[in-house]
Amino acid sequence: MPPAQPPQEGSTVSRNSVAIIAVILAGAALYWLRGIVTPLAMAIFLLIMIEGLTSWVASRLPIPRRAVGWVSAIIVFASLFGSIWVIVDGLSGIIARGQGLGVRLDEIISDIAGLFGLETPPALRDVVAGLDLTGYAARAAVTTQSVFSAAFFTLVYLGFMMASRRSFLKKVVALFPLKRERYQAAQIFERVRDGVEGYLMVQTVTGLMISATAWLIMVSVGLESPLFWAFLIFLVGYIPVVGGAIAAVGPPLYALVQFDSYWQAIVLFAGLQVILQVSGNFIQPRMQGDNQNIDPITVMLFLALWTALWGVAGAFLSTPIAVMVMAITAQFAGTRWIAVLLSGDGNPYPVPPERRKMIAEAKARRRLRGRIKFS
């Protein structure tokens, strides 16, 4: 009689403990090395954008295959520098208007105090008297310097990664000499890339629609720097949940400062709310495919986690990272439970509609053959 197998509870507990410790150590490393890792992650994100844009350009424009990648890179770099110009130009206009900001804010405070029956409303200088404006300015300067430094290193990383793309295939062959392992690795990579590209496509298309409509509303009410605000709305659209709140509040608040009346701010707030609600409830759900099958709680948790680790860059990358984690963990039996928890409907790796149709037809043929054999 063979000996009884020992219980596996100890080994399971050990594996889970090691996994938890590894996750904690990895999180600590990502936090302490965020100055190095964050530009690298942004460069990978931009490289995936360039790859997706390369496929789109190659399928629509008669450009040689070798030049398509560089054309896509030039488009991305031009978009980045154009974005910097739009931001700088818009901020310069806002700073120029700041000379009369105090008087207008005093008027707004007085009107709000009148609504609550206060006869002697506080002045702006009384409100900001207890604030450390010098400290805020110093922190803003440090933050601006770190942002430009991270942008520079991101571009450097991206340049080296684009130059070493040709050797990536050789590295994959060296890492996975067996065809079966190589196929599995390629399948995981394609799943991750499709998920991130799908997320980028949805957010970019809907962001362009929202920002274009918002630009029309801002131009109609006469808001200054409408291109800056439209671009800001497009940019924060990549931040889940928080981006919509910033897009809905920013232009109306600036309209309160610019105009002497309040109807412009009310029109902007109402119009932006309608646009965001229509996009969030009708347009985006129809555009999102199987790779966007992520639970809203997962989105919020990843947003909070990666914002705490990497700041604003982490907020932008939180949803793509969630897509990548779900795609990778869904490929292995030991980690599939993680993908199930992260998914929206418990099916992290759903079967495409055309594949479902083929499976249904195959089952029908098998049932038909069984009935004929039985008869």
PEBEL-V883392 format. One line per field, one symbol per residue. ss: DSSP state (h for helix, s for strand, l for the rest). psi: psi as a letter, one per 20 degrees, with the letter a starting at -180 (. if undefined). burial: + if it has 9 or more other C-alpha atoms within 8 Angstrom, else -. Layout:
# PEBEL-V883392
ss=???
psi=???
burial=???
This chain:
# PEBEL-V883392
ss=llllllllhhhhhhhhhhhhhhhhhhhhhhhhlhhhhhhhhhhhhhhhhhhhhhhhhhhhllllhhhhhhhhhhhhhhhhhhhhhhhhhhhhhhhhhhhhhhhhhhhhhhhhhhhllllllllhhhhlllllhhhhhhhhhhhhhhhhhhhhhhhhhhhhhhhllllhhhhhhhhlllhhhhhhhhhhhhhhhhhhhhhhhhhhhhhhhhhhhhhhhhhhhllllhhhhhhhhhhhlllllhhhhhhhhhhhhhhhhhllllhhhhhhhhhhhhhhhhhhhhhhhhhllhhhlslhhhhhhhhhhhhhhhlhhhhhhhhhhhhhhhhhhllllllhhhhhhhslllllllllhhhhhhhhhhhhhhhhhhhhhhl
psi=pqqqpqqjhghghgghgggggggghgggghghkhhghghgghggghhhghgghghgghihqmpqhhigghggghggghhghhgggggggghhhghhiihjhgghhhgghggghhhjkphnqqrhhhgjhjqnhggggghhggggghghghhghghgggghhhhjhhihghhghhhnhphghgggghggghggghgghggggghgghgggghgghggghhhikpqlhhghghggggihioqfhghgghhhfghhhhhhgqhrihghgggggghggghggghhggghhhpbhikmpphhgggghggghhhgjchhhhhigghhgggghhghiiqhhjhhghghhrhjjnimqpqghhhgggghghhhghghhgggh.
burial=--------------------------+--++--+--++++-+++++++++++++--++---------++-+++--+------+--++-++--+-------++-+++--++--++------+--+-------------------------++-+++-++--+----------++--+----++-----+--++++++++++-+++-+++-++++++-+++---+--+++++++++-+++++--++-++++++++++++----+-+++-++-+++-++-+++--++---+--+++++--+++-+++-++-+++-++++++++-++++++++++---++++++-+++---+-------+-------------------
